[in-house]
Amino acid sequence: MTKISGVFSATGTSAEIYGKSKNLLSLVDVGSNKVLLEMSLDDGSTWSTLATFVADKLDNIEWPNGDIVKFRLNCSVFSAGSINYMMIN
């Protein structure tokens, strides 16, 4: 099991985590900010947005085809506060 966690206090990206099938995602205190869940099939050369969050979230993120992919979070809009995040595979 691998875990990344941290706090966004400005725009930017999280560390990357490899995942497959089910991955736990937690976002707290998103407020008026925007966080993107992104994935890469080519080891981080290109990123695609899987989901956009503008509210707190606790959920399993599922990637159904079984491929190992890279995930990261991207705080694309930041206006105030701090956003706590965690992803576990």
C-alpha positions as CSV (number, residue, x, y, z in Angstrom):
1,M,0.0,0.0,0.0
2,T,1.3,3.5,-1.0
3,K,0.0,6.8,0.4
4,I,0.5,10.4,-0.6
5,S,-0.9,13.3,1.5
6,G,-0.4,17.0,1.9
7,V,-1.9,20.4,1.9
8,F,-2.5,22.7,-1.1
9,S,-2.1,26.4,-0.1
10,A,-1.7,27.6,-3.7
11,T,-2.1,26.1,-7.2
12,G,0.1,23.2,-8.0
13,T,0.2,19.4,-8.2
14,S,0.7,16.7,-5.6
15,A,3.2,13.9,-5.7
16,E,2.3,11.1,-8.1
17,I,1.1,7.6,-7.1
18,Y,0.8,4.4,-9.0
19,G,-2.6,2.7,-8.8
20,K,-4.9,0.2,-10.3
21,S,-8.5,-1.0,-9.7
22,K,-9.4,0.8,-6.5
23,N,-7.7,3.8,-4.9
24,L,-9.0,5.8,-1.9
25,L,-9.2,9.6,-2.3
26,S,-9.9,12.1,0.4
27,L,-10.2,15.9,0.0
28,V,-11.1,18.2,2.9
29,D,-11.7,22.0,3.0
30,V,-11.9,22.4,-0.8
31,G,-14.2,25.5,-0.3
32,S,-14.2,27.7,-3.4
33,N,-11.1,26.1,-4.8
34,K,-10.9,23.5,-7.6
35,V,-9.0,20.2,-7.5
36,L,-8.5,17.9,-10.5
37,L,-7.9,14.2,-10.3
38,E,-5.5,13.4,-13.2
39,M,-4.1,10.2,-14.6
40,S,-1.3,9.2,-16.9
41,L,-1.0,6.1,-19.0
42,D,2.6,6.9,-20.2
43,D,4.4,7.3,-16.8
44,G,3.7,11.0,-16.4
45,S,4.5,12.4,-19.9
46,T,0.9,13.4,-20.5
47,W,-2.0,13.9,-18.0
48,S,-5.8,13.6,-18.5
49,T,-8.4,14.9,-16.1
50,L,-10.6,12.1,-14.7
51,A,-12.7,14.2,-12.3
52,T,-13.1,17.8,-11.0
53,F,-13.8,18.5,-7.4
54,V,-15.2,21.8,-6.0
55,A,-16.4,20.2,-2.6
56,D,-15.0,17.8,-0.1
57,K,-14.7,14.2,-1.2
58,L,-14.1,10.8,0.3
59,D,-14.4,8.1,-2.3
60,N,-12.9,5.1,-4.0
61,I,-11.6,5.9,-7.4
62,E,-11.9,2.9,-9.7
63,W,-9.8,2.2,-12.8
64,P,-11.7,-0.8,-14.2
65,N,-9.4,-2.2,-16.9
66,G,-6.6,-3.3,-14.5
67,D,-3.8,-1.3,-16.1
68,I,-1.4,0.3,-13.7
69,V,-1.6,4.1,-14.1
70,K,-0.2,7.1,-12.4
71,F,-2.5,9.4,-10.5
72,R,-2.0,12.9,-9.1
73,L,-4.1,15.8,-7.8
74,N,-3.9,19.3,-9.4
75,C,-5.1,22.3,-7.5
76,S,-6.0,24.3,-10.6
77,V,-7.9,27.2,-8.9
78,F,-6.9,28.5,-5.5
79,S,-8.5,31.5,-3.8
80,A,-8.2,30.9,0.0
81,G,-7.8,28.5,2.9
82,S,-5.9,25.2,2.7
83,I,-7.0,21.9,1.1
84,N,-5.9,18.7,2.8
85,Y,-5.6,15.7,0.5
86,M,-4.7,12.0,0.7
87,M,-4.7,9.2,-1.8
88,I,-4.0,5.5,-1.0
89,N,-3.6,2.6,-3.4
